[in-house]
Amino acid sequence: MIVFPDFYKGGYLDAEKTVTYYMQPLLDLCTPSPRAVSWMPRDATKLVGDDGEPLVRYRRLFGQAADLYKESVHVQQIVTASNRADAMQVSEFCRQMLTAVRNSYEVTYPMSDQSEPGRAAVIVCVEDAQGPEVDIPVDFDERIVVSTFLVTIRRPTLPNYQQVVATL
């Protein structure tokens, strides 16, 4: 674990993790319950397989210039299910739940989060950017449906690092 100086209070929020924590309680209402992740688990192929539960992965693609108050990031949603129809349905459910955020929604990281337990993050709004589409990687698999969203997150209040550095 890296230990930073006491004056350092962090920087950007993990947008993909915030979206994952927003979506998982909603996905838990589905049967079978898809699993939301911000990284591919080692057992991903076993999880999905031919009869497994759908997997929804969120990953940061790129952001736009951040200001003092908010950061807008393109977050890619990758839905994998046992067949294309299920992947499309899960993708659309997620799309509707994400784009429903229009006037700020606070997400609290679970206490099980290893890096920032209990942290509160505010998703300001979510917009469609692209998708859904069938991704065509080297190993094409029609069970994978990809969408991209522009997620705007309120930045935490941080110290003025310029002033801190000037006093060192």
C-alpha positions as CSV (number, residue, x, y, z in Angstrom):
1,M,0.0,0.0,0.0
2,I,1.3,3.5,-0.9
3,V,1.3,6.1,1.9
4,F,0.9,9.7,0.7
5,P,1.8,12.9,2.6
6,D,-0.9,14.1,5.1
7,F,-1.7,17.1,3.0
8,Y,-2.8,15.0,0.0
9,K,-6.5,14.3,0.0
10,G,-6.9,12.6,-3.3
11,G,-8.0,13.7,-6.8
12,Y,-10.4,12.4,-9.3
13,L,-13.2,10.0,-8.5
14,D,-13.2,6.5,-9.9
15,A,-16.1,7.0,-12.4
16,E,-16.4,3.4,-13.4
17,K,-16.5,2.2,-9.8
18,T,-19.1,4.8,-8.9
19,V,-21.3,3.6,-11.8
20,T,-20.8,0.0,-10.8
21,Y,-21.9,0.8,-7.2
22,Y,-24.9,2.7,-8.6
23,M,-26.0,-0.2,-10.8
24,Q,-25.5,-3.2,-8.6
25,P,-28.5,-2.7,-6.3
26,L,-30.7,-2.2,-9.4
27,L,-29.3,-5.3,-11.1
28,D,-29.9,-7.2,-7.9
29,L,-33.6,-6.7,-8.5
30,C,-33.3,-8.9,-11.7
31,T,-33.5,-12.7,-11.9
32,P,-30.9,-14.0,-12.4
33,S,-29.0,-11.0,-10.9
34,P,-26.3,-9.7,-13.3
35,R,-23.0,-8.9,-11.7
36,A,-21.6,-5.4,-12.1
37,V,-17.8,-5.0,-12.1
38,S,-15.3,-2.4,-13.0
39,W,-12.7,-5.0,-14.0
40,M,-13.0,-8.4,-15.5
41,P,-12.9,-11.1,-12.8
42,R,-10.7,-14.0,-13.4
43,D,-13.7,-16.4,-13.5
44,A,-15.6,-14.3,-16.0
45,T,-15.9,-17.1,-18.6
46,K,-17.2,-19.4,-15.9
47,L,-19.6,-16.8,-14.6
48,V,-21.3,-16.2,-17.9
49,G,-20.8,-19.5,-19.8
50,D,-23.8,-21.0,-21.5
51,D,-26.1,-20.9,-18.5
52,G,-24.4,-18.3,-16.2
53,E,-25.6,-15.0,-15.0
54,P,-24.9,-11.9,-17.1
55,L,-21.9,-9.8,-16.4
56,V,-21.9,-6.0,-16.8
57,R,-18.4,-4.4,-16.9
58,Y,-17.8,-0.6,-16.7
59,R,-14.5,0.9,-17.8
60,R,-13.3,4.4,-18.2
61,L,-12.4,5.3,-21.8
62,F,-11.5,9.0,-21.7
63,G,-12.6,12.1,-20.0
64,Q,-13.1,15.7,-20.9
65,A,-11.4,18.7,-19.3
66,A,-12.4,18.8,-15.6
67,D,-13.2,22.0,-13.8
68,L,-13.2,22.6,-10.0
69,Y,-16.7,21.3,-9.6
70,K,-17.3,18.4,-12.0
71,E,-15.6,15.8,-14.3
72,S,-17.2,14.3,-17.3
73,V,-16.0,10.9,-18.4
74,H,-16.9,8.4,-21.1
75,V,-17.6,5.1,-19.4
76,Q,-18.0,2.0,-21.5
77,Q,-20.6,-0.6,-20.5
78,I,-19.8,-4.1,-21.7
79,V,-22.6,-6.6,-21.2
80,T,-21.9,-10.3,-21.6
81,A,-24.7,-12.9,-21.3
82,S,-25.3,-16.5,-22.4
83,N,-27.0,-15.3,-25.6
84,R,-27.3,-12.1,-27.6
85,A,-31.0,-11.5,-26.7
86,D,-30.2,-11.5,-23.0
87,A,-27.2,-9.3,-23.4
88,M,-29.3,-6.8,-25.3
89,Q,-32.1,-6.8,-22.7
90,V,-29.6,-6.3,-19.8
91,S,-27.9,-3.6,-21.8
92,E,-31.2,-1.7,-22.3
93,F,-32.2,-2.1,-18.7
94,C,-28.8,-0.6,-17.6
95,R,-29.2,2.2,-20.2
96,Q,-32.6,3.2,-18.9
97,M,-31.4,3.1,-15.2
98,L,-28.3,5.1,-16.1
99,T,-29.9,7.8,-18.2
100,A,-32.5,8.2,-15.5
101,V,-29.9,10.2,-13.5
102,R,-30.5,13.7,-14.6
103,N,-30.4,15.8,-11.4
104,S,-27.7,14.3,-9.2
105,Y,-27.7,11.0,-7.4
106,E,-25.5,10.2,-4.4
107,V,-23.8,6.9,-4.4
108,T,-22.1,5.5,-1.3
109,Y,-19.3,3.1,-1.7
110,P,-19.9,-0.1,0.3
111,M,-17.8,-0.7,3.4
112,S,-16.4,-3.7,1.6
113,D,-14.6,-1.4,-0.9
114,Q,-10.9,-1.9,-0.2
115,S,-9.7,1.5,-1.2
116,E,-12.5,4.0,-0.2
117,P,-15.0,2.3,2.1
118,G,-18.1,4.5,2.8
119,R,-17.0,7.3,0.3
120,A,-19.9,9.3,-1.1
121,A,-19.8,10.3,-4.7
122,V,-22.4,12.3,-6.7
123,I,-23.3,11.4,-10.2
124,V,-24.6,14.7,-11.7
125,C,-26.0,13.2,-14.9
126,V,-25.6,10.4,-17.4
127,E,-26.1,10.8,-21.2
128,D,-26.0,8.3,-24.1
129,A,-22.8,8.6,-26.1
130,Q,-22.9,5.6,-28.3
131,G,-24.5,2.2,-28.5
132,P,-25.6,-0.4,-28.1
133,E,-23.4,-2.1,-30.6
134,V,-21.9,-5.5,-31.1
135,D,-18.2,-5.2,-30.4
136,I,-16.0,-6.8,-33.0
137,P,-12.8,-7.7,-31.2
138,V,-10.3,-10.3,-32.5
139,D,-12.3,-13.1,-30.9
140,F,-15.8,-12.0,-32.0
141,D,-18.6,-13.0,-29.7
142,E,-22.2,-11.9,-30.4
143,R,-23.1,-12.3,-26.7
144,I,-21.1,-9.1,-26.0
145,V,-23.0,-5.8,-26.3
146,V,-21.2,-2.5,-25.8
147,S,-22.5,1.0,-25.0
148,T,-20.8,4.2,-24.0
149,F,-22.2,6.8,-21.7
150,L,-21.0,10.3,-20.7
151,V,-21.0,10.3,-16.9
152,T,-20.6,13.6,-15.1
153,I,-19.5,13.3,-11.5
154,R,-19.2,16.1,-8.9
155,R,-15.6,16.5,-7.9
156,P,-14.8,16.3,-4.2
157,T,-13.6,19.5,-2.5
158,L,-9.8,19.3,-2.5
159,P,-7.1,21.4,-0.9
160,N,-5.3,24.0,-3.0
161,Y,-2.3,21.9,-3.9
162,Q,-0.5,24.9,-5.5
163,Q,-0.5,26.7,-2.1
164,V,0.5,23.5,-0.3
165,V,3.5,22.9,-2.7
166,A,4.6,26.6,-2.3
167,T,4.9,26.1,1.5
168,L,7.1,23.0,1.2
